[in-house]
Amino acid sequence: MRRLVEPCALHLDLHEYFPGLVFNDGSTEARRQQRYLNWLHNTAVSGVASTTVVSPGIAQRYASRGINPEVITNAGYSQDLPVRPTELPIRYVHSGNSQSGRGLRRMMHAVASAETEVTLDLFLVPNDLLVHQEIVDLALRLGDRIRVQDPVPQSELVSTLNRYDVGIFVAP
């Protein structure tokens, strides 16, 4: 591997624990991706000056592989916010990325077909513009129970989400 920058100058944000990803389908592509991730980890990670991850548990898993990353959470600071009683309609909320594998369509269809009075607001970062537009179009087709909102800054996320009754995340 040709080095463009000396290893002492590099910081690597490992973010989540990719060596622990499970490729269930057993396909050639999945096996190839697993081999690539392992190769990348074994060749690139060991030569960097510093690493970070998003939680202590992930840091412990990397430590078992000889890497000791610092932890920088991607969650907001704790805030003392008011609690209010839940009323109808029950207000669901989801925040995250506009990505196909996030269960967004499943959440939207569930809310649209619910017999109970519920709404769903999606605060989405449009990192995949095609998927984001598909989600916006689907929300319009499913009716006014579902709204796609603009993302809010991290500093405002906790107080924004606190205005809802239930946070929802589907991990298919």
C-alpha positions in Angstrom: 0.0 0.0 0.0 1.4 3.4 -1.0 1.4 5.9 1.8 0.4 9.5 0.9 0.7 10.7 4.5 2.9 9.5 7.3 0.9 7.5 9.9 1.8 9.8 12.7 -0.3 12.5 11.1 -3.5 10.5 10.8 -6.5 10.3 13.0 -9.2 7.7 12.3 -12.8 8.0 13.4 -13.8 4.3 13.6 -17.3 5.4 14.7 -19.0 2.0 15.1 -17.7 -1.5 15.4 -17.4 -2.7 11.8 -15.5 -5.9 12.5 -18.6 -7.1 14.3 -20.9 -6.6 11.3 -22.7 -9.8 10.5 -23.3 -10.6 6.9 -26.2 -13.0 7.1 -26.9 -13.7 3.5 -23.8 -15.8 2.9 -23.4 -14.3 -0.6 -20.1 -13.9 -2.4 -20.5 -10.1 -2.2 -21.1 -10.3 1.6 -18.0 -12.5 2.1 -15.9 -10.2 -0.1 -17.1 -7.2 1.9 -16.2 -8.9 5.2 -12.7 -9.8 3.9 -12.2 -6.3 2.7 -13.3 -4.8 6.1 -10.9 -7.2 7.9 -8.1 -6.3 5.5 -8.7 -2.6 5.9 -8.8 -2.9 9.7 -5.6 -5.0 9.8 -3.6 -2.8 7.5 -4.9 0.7 8.0 -6.0 1.0 11.6 -2.8 -0.1 13.2 -0.7 2.6 11.6 -2.7 5.7 12.7 -1.8 8.0 15.5 -5.2 8.1 17.2 -8.7 6.7 16.9 -12.2 7.5 18.2 -15.4 5.6 18.5 -19.0 6.6 19.7 -19.3 4.5 22.9 -17.4 2.8 25.7 -18.7 -0.6 24.6 -17.4 -0.2 21.1 -14.1 1.0 22.5 -13.8 -2.2 24.6 -14.5 -4.3 21.5 -11.7 -2.5 19.6 -9.4 -2.9 22.7 -9.7 -6.7 22.3 -8.2 -6.2 18.8 -5.3 -4.1 20.3 -6.7 -0.7 19.5 -7.5 1.8 22.3 -9.7 4.5 20.9 -11.0 7.6 22.7 -14.8 7.9 23.1 -16.6 10.8 21.6 -20.3 10.2 21.7 -22.6 11.5 19.0 -25.4 12.2 21.4 -26.4 15.5 22.9 -25.8 16.5 26.5 -28.4 15.7 29.1 -31.0 18.3 29.5 -33.6 18.9 32.2 -36.7 19.2 30.1 -40.4 19.2 31.1 -42.6 16.1 30.8 -46.1 16.6 29.5 -49.1 14.2 29.5 -49.7 12.3 26.3 -52.9 13.1 24.4 -54.4 12.0 21.1 -53.0 12.0 18.6 -50.0 10.2 19.9 -47.0 12.0 18.3 -44.2 9.7 17.1 -40.9 11.1 16.0 -37.8 9.7 14.2 -34.5 11.5 13.5 -31.7 10.2 11.4 -30.5 9.8 7.8 -32.5 9.3 4.6 -31.2 5.8 3.9 -32.9 2.8 2.5 -31.9 0.4 5.3 -33.4 2.5 8.1 -37.0 1.2 8.1 -38.4 4.6 7.2 -41.0 3.2 4.8 -42.1 0.6 7.3 -42.7 3.2 10.0 -44.6 5.4 7.6 -46.9 2.7 6.4 -47.5 1.6 10.0 -48.6 5.1 11.0 -50.7 5.6 7.9 -52.6 2.4 8.5 -53.0 2.7 12.3 -56.5 2.7 13.7 -55.4 4.8 16.6 -54.9 8.6 16.2 -51.2 8.9 15.6 -48.8 11.1 13.7 -45.2 10.7 12.6 -42.7 13.5 12.1 -39.4 12.5 10.4 -36.4 14.8 11.0 -34.1 13.5 8.2 -30.7 14.4 7.0 -30.9 14.1 3.2 -27.6 12.4 2.7 -29.0 10.2 -0.1 -31.0 12.7 -2.2 -32.8 10.1 -4.3 -33.9 8.1 -1.2 -34.9 11.4 0.6 -37.1 12.5 -2.3 -38.7 9.0 -2.4 -39.5 9.4 1.4 -40.9 12.9 0.9 -43.1 11.7 -2.0 -44.3 8.7 0.0 -45.2 10.9 2.9 -47.3 13.1 0.6 -49.1 10.0 -0.8 -49.8 8.5 2.6 -51.5 11.6 4.0 -51.2 14.3 6.6 -50.3 12.0 9.5 -46.8 11.8 8.2 -44.5 14.9 7.8 -40.9 15.1 6.7 -39.2 17.9 8.6 -35.9 19.6 7.9 -33.1 18.4 10.1 -32.3 20.5 13.2 -28.8 21.3 14.6 -27.4 18.8 17.1 -27.7 21.5 19.8 -31.5 21.7 19.2 -32.2 18.0 18.7 -33.0 16.9 22.2 -35.4 19.8 22.9 -37.0 19.3 19.5 -37.6 15.6 20.1 -38.8 16.3 23.7 -42.0 17.8 22.1 -43.1 14.4 21.0 -44.7 11.4 22.8 -42.7 8.5 21.4 -39.4 8.2 19.6 -39.3 5.4 17.1 -36.4 3.6 15.4 -36.8 0.4 13.3 -33.7 -1.7 12.7 -34.8 -4.2 10.1 
